[in-house]
Amino acid sequence: MYIIIEYMKQTICIYAFAALLLGGCKSNNELTIPTNLRTEYLTEPIGLDTSSPRFTWEYSGNEEGFKASRYEVRIGTSPDDLRPYAEGMALKPHTRYYWNVTVWDGEGRPCATSETASFETAKFDPSDWSASWITDHKDKACPSVPQVFPGRQGSEGCPCVRSICWVS
């Protein structure tokens, strides 16, 4: 009986040690995370006038001497539907885009994916511009600015949630 108990103790110790070793192994590099995402060197910019923006980021974490072996930027018009971005991919004017990035360390292990950032494109071509004067349609001799927007409703009768005015 004593031999069986000692054998069971040794077996349990071996399994516990193996579980500790295997539990400590990570297939992903969870020490480094891409942070401080910027588009054209700006955080969450609006009105970018380029259809091929530059994406930059920094790394946070405590892994000394971290070097990325590759990265993948994913982009889309919805934060829930991001697709791999390819250099020269055509972006549309007047569009809000969301993006994030995953990097791989020098050993080829993926790091944690960054949080999602966003940016908005502006008008790219002169043909994108169309304008008319903002007015209350009441010709006045005084140069006062009419208040034409307070309480304005959207096209569906819903309150306006967000509005951008492009002025040149």
C-alpha positions in Angstrom: 0.0 0.0 0.0 2.9 2.4 0.8 4.4 1.8 -2.6 1.1 2.7 -4.4 0.7 5.9 -2.4 4.3 7.0 -3.2 3.8 6.1 -6.8 0.6 8.2 -6.9 2.4 11.2 -5.2 5.2 11.0 -7.8 2.6 10.8 -10.7 0.6 13.8 -9.3 3.9 15.8 -9.0 4.9 14.9 -12.6 1.5 15.9 -14.0 1.4 19.1 -11.9 4.9 20.1 -13.1 4.0 19.3 -16.8 0.8 21.4 -16.4 2.8 24.2 -15.0 5.3 24.1 -17.8 2.7 23.7 -20.6 0.4 26.4 -19.0 3.3 28.8 -19.1 3.9 28.3 -22.8 2.2 30.8 -25.0 1.6 30.6 -28.7 1.0 34.3 -28.9 3.2 37.1 -27.7 1.0 38.7 -25.1 3.7 41.0 -23.7 3.7 43.5 -26.6 0.6 45.4 -27.8 0.4 48.0 -30.6 -0.8 51.3 -29.0 -1.1 55.0 -29.9 -2.5 54.3 -33.4 -2.2 57.3 -35.7 -3.2 58.0 -39.3 -1.0 60.5 -41.1 0.7 61.1 -37.7 -2.6 62.3 -36.2 -4.9 60.6 -33.6 -8.5 60.0 -34.9 -8.2 62.7 -37.6 -11.1 64.0 -39.7 -10.7 65.5 -43.2 -7.7 63.6 -44.5 -7.1 64.6 -48.1 -5.2 61.5 -49.2 -6.6 58.2 -50.5 -3.5 56.4 -49.3 -2.9 57.4 -45.7 0.1 56.4 -43.6 -0.6 54.3 -40.5 1.8 54.5 -37.5 1.8 53.0 -34.0 3.9 52.4 -31.0 4.4 49.3 -28.8 3.6 49.0 -25.2 4.6 46.1 -23.0 7.7 45.0 -21.1 9.4 42.9 -23.7 12.9 44.1 -24.0 14.4 44.5 -27.5 11.1 43.8 -29.3 11.3 43.7 -33.1 8.4 43.1 -35.3 8.8 40.7 -38.2 5.6 41.7 -40.0 2.3 43.5 -39.5 -1.2 43.5 -40.8 -3.4 46.6 -40.9 -7.2 45.9 -41.2 -9.6 48.6 -42.3 -13.3 49.0 -42.9 -16.2 51.3 -42.7 -17.6 49.4 -39.7 -15.5 48.5 -36.6 -17.1 45.0 -36.8 -16.0 44.3 -40.4 -12.3 45.0 -40.9 -10.4 43.6 -43.8 -6.7 43.5 -44.6 -5.5 46.8 -46.0 -3.2 46.7 -49.1 -1.0 49.6 -50.1 -2.8 51.6 -52.8 -6.2 50.4 -51.8 -8.8 53.0 -53.0 -10.5 54.9 -50.2 -13.6 56.9 -50.7 -14.0 60.6 -50.0 -16.2 61.7 -47.1 -16.0 58.3 -45.4 -15.3 57.3 -41.8 -12.9 54.4 -41.6 -12.0 52.1 -38.7 -8.7 50.3 -38.4 -6.5 48.2 -36.2 -3.2 46.4 -36.5 -1.7 43.0 -35.5 2.1 42.6 -35.4 4.2 39.5 -35.2 7.4 39.3 -33.1 10.8 38.2 -34.3 9.9 34.6 -33.7 6.8 34.8 -35.8 4.3 34.8 -32.9 1.4 37.2 -33.3 1.1 39.9 -30.6 -2.3 41.1 -29.2 -4.3 43.0 -31.7 -4.5 46.8 -31.1 -7.7 48.6 -30.1 -9.6 50.0 -33.1 -8.9 53.6 -34.2 -10.7 55.7 -36.8 -10.2 58.5 -39.3 -12.3 60.3 -41.9 -11.4 61.2 -45.4 -12.1 64.6 -46.9 -12.8 65.6 -50.5 -10.2 64.3 -52.9 -11.0 66.0 -56.2 -12.4 69.5 -57.0 -15.4 67.7 -58.5 -16.3 66.5 -55.0 -17.0 70.1 -54.0 -20.4 71.7 -54.4 -21.5 74.6 -52.4 -24.3 77.1 -51.8 -24.6 80.0 -49.4 -25.9 79.3 -45.9 -28.9 81.7 -45.5 -32.3 82.0 -44.0 -33.5 83.2 -47.4 -34.5 86.5 -45.9 -32.5 89.3 -47.5 -31.4 91.6 -44.7 -29.4 94.8 -44.9 -27.5 94.0 -41.7 -24.6 91.5 -41.8 -26.0 89.3 -38.9 -25.5 85.6 -39.1 -28.8 83.8 -39.3 -29.4 80.8 -37.1 -30.5 78.2 -39.5 -29.5 75.0 -37.6 -30.9 75.0 -34.1 -33.2 72.0 -33.5 -32.8 70.9 -37.1 -34.1 67.4 -37.8 -32.5 64.7 -40.0 -34.1 63.5 -43.2 -36.0 60.8 -41.3 -37.2 63.3 -38.7 -34.6 62.0 -36.2 -32.5 64.5 -34.3 -29.1 65.2 -35.8 -26.5 63.2 -34.0 -23.4 64.3 -35.8 -22.7 67.0 -38.3 -19.6 68.2 -40.2 -19.4 71.4 -42.1 -16.6 71.7 -44.8 -15.7 75.3 -45.3 -13.2 76.7 -47.8 
